[in-house]
Amino acid sequence: MRQNALLRSGKGLATPSTARKNVAHVAVVKPACAEGRESHFAVRNGVRCAGVHLIVDLHGAEGLDDIGLIEATLRRCVEAAQATLLHIHLHHFHPNGVSGVAVLAESHISIHTWPDSRYAALDVFMCGKAIPDACIPVLRKAFKAKRVEVSEILRGQDTRSEAT
């Protein structure tokens, strides 16, 4: 069922959400002009790309059901990466687990946790001059992860040659 069809049907609207009720302050970011869009690209090891996407797996982690800790950690990641936070949305599942996203002017950080397995999966995707790698020590320390695995994808390589 399409999302707007679900909303029109009214299904699930009477069920209270377990989403975090307090809304993070939303930053208003001035839109970039077309000429300034080039500065939104990243350069990694000499490769120009639309952004650096880190796939992060935390194993043997703690605090993965603590929505306050998760929000504070996402905020610390944004600060460490020198990124611009637009919005955070977190959803607490019952009996446990959290999924959420920090929406950034530079892209996003998403998290999905499985507290019973002491595992969390994160995507850290940033463009421009943001420093996604700065999030890794913040995540390791906050969740006391025993093992951290990081994979990197350079998104949108060689996009300049396709723009005409």
N, CA, C and O atoms as a DFTB+ gen file, in Angstrom:
656 C
 N C O
     1  1       0.852      -1.179       0.000
     2  2       0.000       0.000       0.000
     3  2       0.892       1.235       0.000
     4  3       1.830       1.330       0.792
     5  1       0.601       2.166      -0.878
     6  2       1.382       3.399      -0.925
     7  2       1.200       4.186       0.359
     8  3       0.158       4.086       1.007
     9  1       2.201       4.966       0.730
    10  2       2.169       5.694       1.995
    11  2       0.977       6.628       2.075
    12  3       0.296       6.663       3.100
    13  1       0.705       7.390       1.016
    14  2      -0.412       8.325       1.099
    15  2      -1.742       7.576       1.180
    16  3      -2.701       8.084       1.761
    17  1      -1.811       6.364       0.597
    18  2      -3.027       5.566       0.720
    19  2      -3.213       5.116       2.162
    20  3      -4.338       5.081       2.660
    21  1      -2.114       4.772       2.838
    22  2      -2.184       4.382       4.234
    23  2      -2.692       5.540       5.084
    24  3      -3.522       5.349       5.972
    25  1      -2.191       6.739       4.807
    26  2      -2.638       7.903       5.567
    27  2      -4.122       8.193       5.313
    28  3      -4.858       8.534       6.239
    29  1      -4.554       8.057       4.063
    30  2      -5.972       8.286       3.754
    31  2      -6.857       7.251       4.429
    32  3      -7.988       7.556       4.807
    33  1      -6.352       6.016       4.587
    34  2      -7.160       4.966       5.176
    35  2      -7.346       5.168       6.673
    36  3      -8.301       4.660       7.260
    37  1      -6.429       5.912       7.289
    38  2      -6.516       6.148       8.723
    39  2      -5.998       4.993       9.553
    40  3      -6.058       5.053      10.781
    41  1      -5.487       3.936       8.922
    42  2      -4.978       2.780       9.662
    43  2      -3.778       3.197      10.494
    44  3      -2.885       3.899      10.019
    45  1      -3.774       2.758      11.729
    46  2      -2.654       3.000      12.610
    47  2      -2.610       4.396      13.196
    48  3      -1.715       4.697      13.986
    49  1      -3.548       5.258      12.833
    50  2      -3.493       6.626      13.342
    51  2      -3.970       6.730      14.786
    52  3      -3.622       7.683      15.483
    53  1      -4.753       5.774      15.239
    54  2      -5.240       5.805      16.614
    55  2      -4.223       5.209      17.580
    56  3      -4.322       5.426      18.788
    57  1      -3.256       4.469      17.071
    58  2      -2.248       3.846      17.909
    59  2      -1.172       4.862      18.244
    60  3      -0.558       5.441      17.347
    61  1      -0.936       5.084      19.555
    62  2       0.102       6.054      19.889
    63  2       1.471       5.569      19.431
    64  3       1.772       4.377      19.479
    65  1       2.274       6.490      18.996
    66  2       3.610       6.175      18.519
    67  2       4.575       6.128      19.682
    68  3       4.391       6.821      20.683
    69  1       5.609       5.305      19.547
    70  2       6.663       5.293      20.558
    71  2       7.826       6.166      20.113
    72  3       8.909       6.119      20.695
    73  1       7.591       6.960      19.077
    74  2       8.637       7.869      18.599
    75  2       8.909       8.922      19.657
    76  3       8.020       9.295      20.422
    77  1      10.114       9.386      19.694
    78  2      10.513      10.412      20.650
    79  2       9.658      11.646      20.430
    80  3       9.591      12.159      19.313
    81  1       9.003      12.130      21.478
    82  2       8.052      13.233      21.343
    83  2       8.710      14.604      21.280
    84  3       8.228      15.486      20.570
    85  1       9.815      14.799      22.019
    86  2      10.416      16.129      21.970
    87  2      11.167      16.295      20.662
    88  3      11.939      15.426      20.257
    89  1      10.936      17.401      20.021
    90  2      11.485      17.650      18.697
    91  2      12.780      18.437      18.835
    92  3      12.841      19.441      19.544
    93  1      13.805      17.970      18.152
    94  2      15.079      18.685      18.161
    95  2      14.911      20.009      17.430
    96  3      14.083      20.139      16.528
    97  1      15.704      20.977      17.830
    98  2      15.668      22.253      17.122
    99  2      16.107      22.028      15.686
   100  3      17.061      21.293      15.428
   101  1      15.430      22.641      14.781
   102  2      15.734      22.484      13.367
   103  2      16.502      23.705      12.897
   104  3      16.075      24.842      13.097
   105  1      17.634      23.453      12.274
   106  2      18.442      24.540      11.742
   107  2      17.899      24.952      10.385
   108  3      17.494      24.106       9.587
   109  1      17.891      26.219      10.132
   110  2      17.509      26.715       8.817
   111  2      18.806      26.998       8.074
   112  3      19.614      27.828       8.491
   113  1      18.985      26.297       6.974
   114  2      20.214      26.419       6.207
   115  2      19.892      27.105       4.895
   116  3      18.974      26.700       4.183
   117  1      20.650      28.147       4.577
   118  2      20.451      28.886       3.338
   119  2      20.741      27.968       2.147
   120  3      21.789      27.321       2.116
   121  1      19.844      27.899       1.179
   122  2      20.092      27.051       0.010
   123  2      21.331      27.513      -0.746
   124  3      21.600      28.709      -0.866
   125  1      22.079      26.534      -1.253
   126  2      23.288      26.852      -2.014
   127  2      22.911      27.206      -3.442
   128  3      22.014      26.599      -4.028
   129  1      23.591      28.174      -3.986
   130  2      23.361      28.500      -5.393
   131  2      24.046      27.426      -6.241
   132  3      24.923      26.713      -5.754
   133  1      23.653      27.317      -7.481
   134  2      24.176      26.272      -8.362
   135  2      25.695      26.328      -8.463
   136  3      26.350      25.287      -8.507
   137  1      26.267      27.542      -8.500
   138  2      27.717      27.659      -8.619
   139  2      28.406      27.113      -7.373
   140  3      29.524      26.606      -7.463
   141  1      27.757      27.206      -6.214
   142  2      28.359      26.758      -4.965
   143  2      28.206      25.275      -4.704
   144  3      28.756      24.764      -3.728
   145  1      27.482      24.580      -5.543
   146  2      27.239      23.158      -5.328
   147  2      28.523      22.335      -5.392
   148  3      28.622      21.297      -4.739
   149  1      29.503      22.785      -6.169
   150  2      30.764      22.043      -6.288
   151  2      31.411      21.860      -4.917
   152  3      32.045      20.834      -4.671
   153  1      31.261      22.837      -4.022
   154  2      31.900      22.742      -2.713
   155  2      31.243      21.687      -1.829
   156  3      31.781      21.345      -0.776
   157  1      30.101      21.171      -2.237
   158  2      29.433      20.138      -1.453
   159  2      30.020      18.762      -1.719
   160  3      29.718      17.813      -0.995
   161  1      30.846      18.638      -2.739
   162  2      31.495      17.363      -3.010
   163  2      32.633      17.164      -2.026
   164  3      33.148      18.118      -1.443
   165  1      33.013      15.908      -1.854
   166  2      34.107      15.562      -0.952
   167  2      35.281      15.049      -1.768
   168  3      35.115      14.601      -2.902
   169  1      36.454      15.117      -1.187
   170  2      37.629      14.518      -1.798
   171  2      38.220      13.579      -0.761
   172  3      38.521      13.976       0.365
   173  1      38.380      12.316      -1.168
   174  2      38.904      11.300      -0.253
   175  2      40.063      10.602      -0.942
   176  3      39.884       9.977      -1.987
   177  1      41.248      10.706      -0.359
   178  2      42.443      10.103      -0.947
   179  2      42.611      10.522      -2.407
   180  3      42.985       9.716      -3.258
   181  1      42.329      11.787      -2.677
   182  2      42.493      12.326      -4.014
   183  2      41.344      12.034      -4.968
   184  3      41.389      12.441      -6.129
   185  1      40.315      11.333      -4.498
   186  2      39.167      10.979      -5.338
   187  2      38.019      11.925      -5.028
   188  3      37.594      12.033      -3.878
   189  1      37.515      12.613      -6.051
   190  2      36.365      13.500      -5.899
   191  2      35.099      12.650      -5.926
   192  3      34.922      11.816      -6.813
   193  1      34.223      12.866      -4.948
   194  2      32.988      12.083      -4.867
   195  2      31.885      12.938      -4.244
   196  3      32.144      13.981      -3.643
   197  1      30.652      12.468      -4.404
   198  2      29.518      13.192      -3.824
   199  2      29.551      13.134      -2.301
   200  3      29.097      14.062      -1.632
   201  1      30.083      12.057      -1.760
   202  2      30.171      11.938      -0.313
   203  2      30.828      10.642       0.105
   204  3      30.941       9.698      -0.677
   205  1      31.261      10.613       1.359
   206  2      31.869       9.427       1.953
   207  2      30.811       8.750       2.807
   208  3      30.223       9.368       3.694
   209  1      30.576       7.474       2.531
   210  2      29.556       6.696       3.228
   211  2      30.261       5.605       4.030
   212  3      30.854       4.690       3.459
   213  1      30.192       5.710       5.353
   214  2      30.768       4.695       6.223
   215  2      29.655       3.776       6.706
   216  3      28.631       4.239       7.208
   217  1      29.858       2.487       6.553
   218  2      28.944       1.470       7.075
   219  2      29.615       0.960       8.343
   220  3      30.707       0.396       8.282
   221  1      28.976       1.152       9.484
   222  2      29.592       0.872      10.776
   223  2      28.797      -0.201      11.514
   224  3      27.583      -0.086      11.684
   225  1      29.502      -1.244      11.949
   226  2      28.906      -2.301      12.770
   227  2      29.561      -2.262      14.140
   228  3      30.785      -2.337      14.252
   229  1      28.745      -2.144      15.182
   230  2      29.232      -2.187      16.557
   231  2      28.853      -3.535      17.155
   232  3      27.678      -3.900      17.171
   233  1      29.839      -4.271      17.644
   234  2      29.609      -5.577      18.257
   235  2      29.982      -5.515      19.727
   236  3      30.915      -4.807      20.106
   237  1      29.252      -6.259      20.561
   238  2      29.538      -6.264      21.992
   239  2      29.294      -4.901      22.610
   240  3      29.998      -4.493      23.534
   241  1      28.295      -4.200      22.097
   242  2      28.021      -2.823      22.527
   243  2      27.028      -2.785      23.689
   244  3      26.278      -3.734      23.918
   245  1      27.041      -1.674      24.410
   246  2      26.153      -1.458      25.556
   247  2      25.326      -0.202      25.325
   248  3      25.663       0.628      24.481
   249  1      24.227      -0.068      26.091
   250  2      23.414       1.145      26.043
   251  2      22.581       1.282      24.783
   252  3      22.133       2.381      24.460
   253  1      22.366       0.197      24.071
   254  2      21.690       0.266      22.775
   255  2      20.178       0.406      22.880
   256  3      19.496       0.539      21.864
   257  1      19.649       0.376      24.099
   258  2      18.213       0.597      24.290
   259  2      17.953       1.922      25.003
   260  3      16.813       2.248      25.331
   261  1      19.009       2.670      25.234
   262  2      18.926       3.945      25.962
   263  2      18.796       5.079      24.948
   264  3      19.790       5.555      24.399
   265  1      17.561       5.501      24.709
   266  2      17.292       6.500      23.676
   267  2      17.973       7.839      23.979
   268  3      18.362       8.560      23.060
   269  1      18.114       8.170      25.259
   270  2      18.820       9.404      25.639
   271  2      20.297       9.336      25.285
   272  3      20.862      10.303      24.773
   273  1      20.924       8.190      25.558
   274  2      22.334       7.997      25.208
   275  2      22.517       8.036      23.701
   276  3      23.479       8.623      23.205
   277  1      21.597       7.413      22.967
   278  2      21.707       7.391      21.507
   279  2      21.598       8.799      20.940
   280  3      22.379       9.177      20.068
   281  1      20.637       9.577      21.427
   282  2      20.499      10.952      20.936
   283  2      21.740      11.783      21.250
   284  3      22.248      12.502      20.389
   285  1      22.222      11.681      22.484
   286  2      23.409      12.449      22.874
   287  2      24.621      12.033      22.040
   288  3      25.443      12.875      21.678
   289  1      24.733      10.751      21.738
   290  2      25.861      10.257      20.946
   291  2      25.778      10.756      19.511
   292  3      26.793      11.148      18.934
   293  1      24.582      10.747      18.925
   294  2      24.426      11.285      17.572
   295  2      24.826      12.759      17.542
   296  3      25.487      13.205      16.604
   297  1      24.428      13.509      18.561
   298  2      24.792      14.929      18.624
   299  2      26.313      15.108      18.745
   300  3      26.884      16.007      18.128
   301  1      26.966      14.249      19.542
   302  2      28.428      14.319      19.664
   303  2      29.103      13.954      18.343
   304  3      30.127      14.535      17.983
   305  1      28.527      12.992      17.624
   306  2      29.076      12.629      16.309
   307  2      29.006      13.817      15.347
   308  3      29.968      14.108      14.636
   309  1      27.872      14.490      15.334
   310  2      27.694      15.647      14.451
   311  2      28.736      16.712      14.773
   312  3      29.357      17.283      13.876
   313  1      28.918      16.971      16.056
   314  2      29.901      17.974      16.475
   315  2      31.321      17.549      16.090
   316  3      32.090      18.351      15.560
   317  1      31.661      16.294      16.357
   318  2      33.012      15.804      16.046
   319  2      33.287      15.858      14.546
   320  3      34.411      16.138      14.128
   321  1      32.259      15.590      13.734
   322  2      32.414      15.583      12.278
   323  2      32.362      16.982      11.673
   324  3      32.545      17.152      10.467
   325  1      32.112      17.981      12.516
   326  2      31.975      19.368      12.068
   327  2      30.883      19.489      11.010
   328  3      31.035      20.170       9.996
   329  1      29.773      18.800      11.286
   330  2      28.619      18.802      10.385
   331  2      27.539      19.717      10.952
   332  3      27.684      20.258      12.048
   333  1      26.458      19.883      10.200
   334  2      25.355      20.767      10.589
   335  2      24.102      19.934      10.813
   336  3      23.559      19.359       9.870
   337  1      23.639      19.868      12.061
   338  2      22.446      19.092      12.399
   339  2      21.187      19.850      11.986
   340  3      21.013      21.021      12.323
   341  1      20.312      19.163      11.251
   342  2      19.023      19.733      10.882
   343  2      17.912      19.178      11.763
   344  3      17.028      19.915      12.198
   345  1      17.965      17.850      12.028
   346  2      16.871      17.213      12.770
   347  2      17.315      15.834      13.239
   348  3      18.092      15.161      12.561
   349  1      16.822      15.417      14.399
   350  2      17.013      14.036      14.872
   351  2      15.640      13.426      15.094
   352  3      14.769      14.041      15.708
   353  1      15.454      12.221      14.593
   354  2      14.222      11.472      14.865
   355  2      14.625      10.076      15.323
   356  3      15.371       9.377      14.638
   357  1      14.118       9.676      16.499
   358  2      14.414       8.358      17.051
   359  2      13.105       7.648      17.370
   360  3      12.143       8.265      17.827
   361  1      13.086       6.349      17.123
   362  2      11.916       5.532      17.441
   363  2      12.363       4.395      18.345
   364  3      13.287       3.656      18.006
   365  1      11.709       4.251      19.502
   366  2      12.032       3.204      20.465
   367  2      11.053       2.058      20.281
   368  3       9.848       2.226      20.468
   369  1      11.569       0.900      19.916
   370  2      10.724      -0.273      19.732
   371  2      10.525      -0.974      21.063
   372  3      11.349      -0.863      21.970
   373  1       9.423      -1.695      21.167
   374  2       9.155      -2.467      22.383
   375  2       9.072      -3.923      22.025
   376  3       8.343      -4.253      21.089
   377  1       9.773      -4.839      22.705
   378  2      10.339      -4.583      24.025
   379  2      11.643      -3.808      24.020
   380  3      11.971      -3.185      25.030
   381  1      12.408      -3.815      22.927
   382  2      13.646      -3.040      22.936
   383  2      14.132      -2.785      21.514
   384  3      13.639      -3.360      20.545
   385  1      15.114      -1.904      21.432
   386  2      15.694      -1.532      20.146
   387  2      15.326      -0.110      19.766
   388  3      14.264       0.392      20.132
   389  1      16.209       0.520      19.037
   390  2      16.005       1.895      18.609
   391  2      16.427       2.010      17.144
   392  3      17.440       1.442      16.735
   393  1      15.653       2.739      16.374
   394  2      16.042       3.126      15.018
   395  2      15.911       4.641      14.936
   396  3      14.989       5.226      15.506
   397  1      16.826       5.259      14.234
   398  2      16.722       6.702      14.126
   399  2      17.697       7.278      13.134
   400  3      18.544       6.586      12.570
   401  1      17.545       8.570      12.943
   402  2      18.391       9.271      11.992
   403  2      18.655      10.697      12.474
   404  3      17.776      11.373      13.009
   405  1      19.891      11.123      12.263
   406  2      20.246      12.527      12.416
   407  2      20.372      13.045      10.988
   408  3      21.270      12.636      10.252
   409  1      19.482      13.933      10.601
   410  2      19.517      14.506       9.266
   411  2      20.451      15.708       9.314
   412  3      20.308      16.594      10.157
   413  1      21.403      15.720       8.399
   414  2      22.425      16.751       8.381
   415  2      22.343      17.563       7.101
   416  3      21.823      17.085       6.093
   417  1      22.840      18.758       7.132
   418  2      22.968      19.525       5.893
   419  2      23.897      18.771       4.951
   420  3      23.764      18.879       3.732
   421  1      24.837      18.007       5.506
   422  2      25.801      17.242       4.725
   423  2      25.322      15.830       4.392
   424  3      26.017      15.131       3.656
   425  1      24.202      15.384       4.881
   426  2      23.537      14.108       4.593
   427  2      22.915      13.530       5.856
   428  3      21.936      14.087       6.352
   429  1      23.457      12.408       6.410
   430  2      22.783      11.801       7.556
   431  2      23.683      10.826       8.323
   432  3      24.725      10.385       7.840
   433  1      23.227      10.514       9.540
   434  2      23.756       9.404      10.328
   435  2      22.527       8.616      10.758
   436  3      21.628       9.174      11.387
   437  1      22.473       7.331      10.428
   438  2      21.339       6.516      10.867
   439  2      21.841       5.411      11.781
   440  3      22.993       4.984      11.696
   441  1      20.945       4.953      12.665
   442  2      21.295       3.898      13.616
   443  2      20.118       2.942      13.769
   444  3      18.957       3.351      13.768
   445  1      20.446       1.671      13.898
   446  2      19.465       0.618      14.180
   447  2      20.127      -0.293      15.203
   448  3      21.244      -0.762      14.983
   449  1      19.444      -0.550      16.328
   450  2      20.067      -1.331      17.404
   451  2      19.296      -2.616      17.698
   452  3      18.075      -2.688      17.560
   453  1      20.061      -3.621      18.108
   454  2      19.544      -4.893      18.573
   455  2      20.191      -5.149      19.935
   456  3      21.193      -5.860      20.019
   457  1      19.621      -4.571      21.008
   458  2      20.243      -4.668      22.330
   459  2      20.466      -6.100      22.815
   460  3      21.480      -6.380      23.453
   461  1      19.530      -7.016      22.521
   462  2      19.692      -8.401      22.971
   463  2      20.921      -9.056      22.366
   464  3      21.522      -9.942      22.974
   465  1      21.293      -8.625      21.174
   466  2      22.478      -9.164      20.494
   467  2      23.711      -8.289      20.710
   468  3      24.806      -8.621      20.253
   469  1      23.522      -7.164      21.413
   470  2      24.595      -6.202      21.674
   471  2      25.218      -5.720      20.366
   472  3      26.435      -5.570      20.252
   473  1      24.335      -5.479      19.368
   474  2      24.770      -5.099      18.026
   475  2      24.036      -3.842      17.569
   476  3      22.847      -3.668      17.834
   477  1      24.764      -2.972      16.880
   478  2      24.160      -1.791      16.256
   479  2      24.743      -1.619      14.865
   480  3      25.932      -1.842      14.636
   481  1      23.868      -1.212      13.930
   482  2      24.280      -0.919      12.558
   483  2      24.072       0.573      12.325
   484  3      23.004       1.113      12.616
   485  1      25.093       1.231      11.802
   486  2      25.010       2.660      11.530
   487  2      25.468       2.959      10.111
   488  3      26.333       2.273       9.567
   489  1      24.879       3.986       9.524
   490  2      25.333       4.575       8.269
   491  2      25.758       5.994       8.598
   492  3      24.994       6.752       9.196
   493  1      26.951       6.350       8.218
   494  2      27.443       7.716       8.391
   495  2      27.786       8.204       6.992
   496  3      28.801       7.804       6.422
   497  1      26.943       9.065       6.440
   498  2      27.130       9.540       5.069
   499  2      27.243      11.051       5.110
   500  3      26.338      11.739       5.581
   501  1      28.365      11.565       4.611
   502  2      28.586      13.008       4.643
   503  2      29.275      13.481       3.382
   504  3      30.112      12.784       2.809
   505  1      28.906      14.681       2.961
   506  2      29.544      15.311       1.812
   507  2      30.265      16.562       2.287
   508  3      30.260      16.889       3.474
   509  1      30.877      17.247       1.352
   510  2      31.548      18.507       1.677
   511  2      32.757      18.313       2.561
   512  3      33.494      17.337       2.421
   513  1      32.956      19.245       3.468
   514  2      34.140      19.241       4.311
   515  2      33.918      18.522       5.648
   516  3      34.809      18.519       6.498
   517  1      32.745      17.917       5.842
   518  2      32.482      17.169       7.074
   519  2      33.462      15.999       7.178
   520  3      33.994      15.531       6.171
   521  1      33.691      15.537       8.396
   522  2      34.696      14.502       8.669
   523  2      34.000      13.272       9.261
   524  3      33.961      13.122      10.482
   525  1      33.451      12.391       8.417
   526  2      32.693      11.247       8.937
   527  2      33.515      10.321       9.827
   528  3      32.966       9.727      10.755
   529  1      34.814      10.182       9.572
   530  2      35.673       9.305      10.382
   531  2      35.708       9.724      11.846
   532  3      35.961       8.894      12.719
   533  1      35.459      10.997      12.124
   534  2      35.490      11.494      13.504
   535  2      34.382      10.873      14.350
   536  3      34.438      10.926      15.578
   537  1      33.384      10.288      13.708
   538  2      32.287       9.652      14.442
   539  2      32.694       8.316      15.063
   540  3      32.120       7.909      16.073
   541  1      33.664       7.638      14.484
   542  2      34.002       6.278      14.916
   543  2      34.461       6.225      16.380
   544  3      33.922       5.419      17.139
   545  1      35.427       7.040      16.811
   546  2      35.805       6.984      18.228
   547  2      34.675       7.402      19.164
   548  3      34.573       6.893      20.280
   549  1      33.837       8.314      18.720
   550  2      32.686       8.740      19.543
   551  2      31.747       7.552      19.756
   552  3      31.300       7.310      20.878
   553  1      31.449       6.818      18.700
   554  2      30.554       5.649      18.785
   555  2      31.176       4.547      19.636
   556  3      30.507       3.957      20.483
   557  1      32.456       4.272      19.407
   558  2      33.146       3.217      20.159
   559  2      33.086       3.494      21.666
   560  3      32.782       2.607      22.463
   561  1      33.380       4.732      22.031
   562  2      33.409       5.099      23.456
   563  2      32.005       5.122      24.064
   564  3      31.797       4.579      25.149
   565  1      31.050       5.734      23.387
   566  2      29.698       5.884      23.952
   567  2      29.026       4.544      24.198
   568  3      28.353       4.356      25.211
   569  1      29.213       3.601      23.256
   570  2      28.530       2.312      23.367
   571  2      29.453       1.203      23.872
   572  3      29.065       0.035      23.905
   573  1      30.670       1.570      24.263
   574  2      31.646       0.624      24.819
   575  2      31.749      -0.631      23.961
   576  3      31.766      -1.752      24.469
   577  1      31.817      -0.416      22.647
   578  2      31.850      -1.529      21.706
   579  2      33.143      -2.326      21.840
   580  3      34.233      -1.758      21.907
   581  1      33.007      -3.635      21.879
   582  2      34.166      -4.530      21.949
   583  2      34.851      -4.629      20.582
   584  3      36.068      -4.789      20.495
   585  1      34.037      -4.531      19.508
   586  2      34.581      -4.619      18.161
   587  2      33.806      -3.668      17.263
   588  3      32.579      -3.601      17.326
   589  1      34.536      -2.929      16.424
   590  2      33.930      -1.988      15.485
   591  2      34.439      -2.327      14.091
   592  3      35.646      -2.391      13.857
   593  1      33.505      -2.544      13.169
   594  2      33.859      -2.803      11.770
   595  2      33.366      -1.632      10.935
   596  3      32.228      -1.188      11.087
   597  1      34.224      -1.133      10.053
   598  2      33.875       0.012       9.219
   599  2      34.191      -0.313       7.760
   600  3      35.306      -0.715       7.428
   601  1      33.198      -0.133       6.904
   602  2      33.389      -0.231       5.460
   603  2      33.141       1.149       4.878
   604  3      32.337       1.918       5.404
   605  1      33.826       1.455       3.804
   606  2      33.713       2.779       3.203
   607  2      33.291       2.679       1.747
   608  3      33.796       1.846       0.995
   609  1      32.363       3.536       1.362
   610  2      31.931       3.650      -0.026
   611  2      32.060       5.122      -0.414
   612  3      31.567       6.001       0.292
   613  1      32.720       5.381      -1.528
   614  2      32.784       6.744      -2.055
   615  2      31.633       6.880      -3.042
   616  3      31.666       6.314      -4.135
   617  1      30.624       7.632      -2.645
   618  2      29.409       7.753      -3.442
   619  2      29.591       8.801      -4.531
   620  3      30.225       9.831      -4.304
   621  1      29.037       8.542      -5.717
   622  2      29.007       9.525      -6.795
   623  2      30.355       9.934      -7.330
   624  3      30.598      11.117      -7.569
   625  1      31.244       8.965      -7.523
   626  2      32.539       9.294      -8.113
   627  2      32.352       9.704      -9.568
   628  3      31.458       9.210     -10.254
   629  1      33.195      10.602     -10.024
   630  2      33.192      11.045     -11.413
   631  2      31.848      11.629     -11.861
   632  3      31.467      11.474     -13.021
   633  1      31.139      12.285     -10.971
   634  2      29.857      12.893     -11.355
   635  2      30.046      14.104     -12.255
   636  3      29.129      14.478     -12.986
   637  1      31.202      14.711     -12.216
   638  2      31.457      15.893     -13.034
   639  2      31.374      15.541     -14.519
   640  3      30.867      16.329     -15.317
   641  1      31.877      14.343     -14.895
   642  2      31.894      13.968     -16.303
   643  2      30.500      13.678     -16.845
   644  3      30.298      13.699     -18.059
   645  1      29.532      13.407     -15.964
   646  2      28.174      13.096     -16.428
   647  2      27.264      14.303     -16.424
   648  3      26.167      14.242     -16.979
   649  1      27.681      15.392     -15.821
   650  2      26.869      16.607     -15.779
   651  2      27.050      17.389     -17.089
   652  3      28.155      17.812     -17.430
   653  1      25.962      17.565     -17.793
   654  2      26.033      18.358     -19.028
   655  2      24.807      19.224     -19.171
   656  3      24.684      19.963     -20.147
